[in-house]
Amino acid sequence: MRDRRTSYLVLAAAAILLITMGARQTLGLFVRPLSASTGLGIVAISFALAIGQFVWGLAQPVFGAVADRYGSGAVLRIGALMLAAGALLTTVVSSEIGLTFAVGVLFAAGAGAGSFSTLIGVTARSLAPGKRAFASGVINAGGSLGQFVLAPVTQLIIGSAGWVAAMYTLAVASLATIPLGQVLVRSAAAHETAGAGGAAAAGEGRRTLREQLDIAAGDRSYWCLHAGFFTCGFHIAFLVTHLPSEVNLCALPASVAAGSLAIIGLANVAGSLGIGWLGGVYRMKWLLFWVYFTRAVAIAIYMLMPRTPATFYVFAAVLGLTWLSTVPPTAGLVGKLFGVRHLATLFGLTLLSHQIGGFFGAWLGGIALVRFGDYGWMWYADMSLALAAALINLPIREARVLQPA
C-alpha cells in the first residue's frame, strides 16, 4: 500500500512538471512568429523571455517558502491560473511592456509555482532518505518528457493553426495541473500520516527559516552549488531561447529546431533517471562535475561540425543527457547539507541563481545575434562557463552541516 502511495506521489509531481516545464521550454518556438505578428524585434522578445527566466527563478524560493509554511496545494492552484493567464494575455498584447508582463511575469511565475522547489520539496519531506534521489530523478524526467511531447506538438499547431492557437493550447494544458496538484497533496498527506520521512523532518522542525538561511549563507559548499547552477541556467536558457534561431541561420527548416528540442527532452528522461539512480551510489559532486564537463566537450565538438540536421540531432541527444540532470544532485546535496524541513526554500534559492544565469543567456543571445549576425561568441562563452561549473563543484563537502545549539 505504501509503495502505491509513493507511486501516486512521485508520478503526480512528474506530471505537473511535464506541463509547466514543457510549456516553458517551448517558448523559443514563438520567437519568430511573435516578431512577425507584433513587429517587435528579436532583442525585445529576447528581453521579455530573459525577464521570464529571472522571474521563474525568483518565484522558486518565494513559492517554496509559502509551500513550506502553508502547504503546496494553494501554491499549485495559483500557479496554474497565473500560467494560463499569461498564455492568454500573450495573444492580445502588442507592446514590449505588455509582452514582458505576459510572458516574463505571469507565465514565468505561474510555471515557477508548479516547478522544482515546490514539487521536490513536498516529495522529499514525504519520503524516506533512501528514496529521495531516485524520486527527484523521476520528477525531473517528467519535465524533460514535457519538452519531448510539447515541442513537436506546439510546432505542429503553430504551423497548421497559428501561434495564437498554440498559446491557447498551453493555457488549457496548464489548468490540468490543478487536479494533479490535488492528487499530489493527498498522497503527501497519506505519507505523513504513515510516518514516512517524518523522523528526519521532525528533528529539523525547531529551526526557523531565518536560522536555516543564516546557516546556509555561511557554508561554502552551498555557494558552490549556486555558482554551478548559475552557469547551468545560462546554458539552458541560451539554447532553449535561441536554438530555433540558430537553426534558421543555418537555412534549415523549423522542424529541425522542434525536433532538436524534442530530442533534448527525450534524452534527458534517460539522463534524469540515470543520474537519480547514480545519486544513491556515487558522490553527487562528482556527478555534477561530469555533467558540466560533458556539456563543454559537446559544445566544442558542435562548433567544429558542419551545420546539418544530423549534427543538430546528435548535439541535442548529447546535451539532453545532461540537460536538467544537474537538478537531482543539486537538490540532493542541499537536502544532505541542511535537511528537508526548508528544502523548498533553500533549493529554490539555488534555482534563483540558475535563472539569473538564464536571464543573461536569453538576453545576451539576442544582443549577440543583432550585433554580430550569429551566435559565435555565445557558444564560446557557454563552453567556458560549463568548464568553470565543472571545476567549481569539486570543493563541495558532502557532509551534513553541523547546526549550532
Secondary structure by P-SEA (a helix, b strand, c coil): caaaaaaaaaaaaaaaaaaaaaaaaacccaaaaaaaaccccaaaaaaaaaaaaaaaaaaaaaaaaaaacccaaaaaaaaaaaaaaaaaaaaccccaaaaaaacccaaaaaaaaaccaaaaaaaaaaccccaaaaaaaaaaaaaaaaaacaaaaaaaaaacccaaaaaaaaaaaaacaaaaaaaaaaaaaaaaaaccaaaaaaaaccccaaaaaaaaaacaaaaaaaaaaaaaaaaaaaaaacaaaaaaaacccaaaaaaaaaaaaaaaaaaaaaaaaaaacccaaaaaaaaaaaaaaaaaaaaaccccaaaaaaaaaaaaaccccccaaaaaaaaaaccccaaaaaaaaaaaaaaaaaaaaaaaaaaaaaacccaaaaaaaaaaaaaaaaaaacccccccccccc
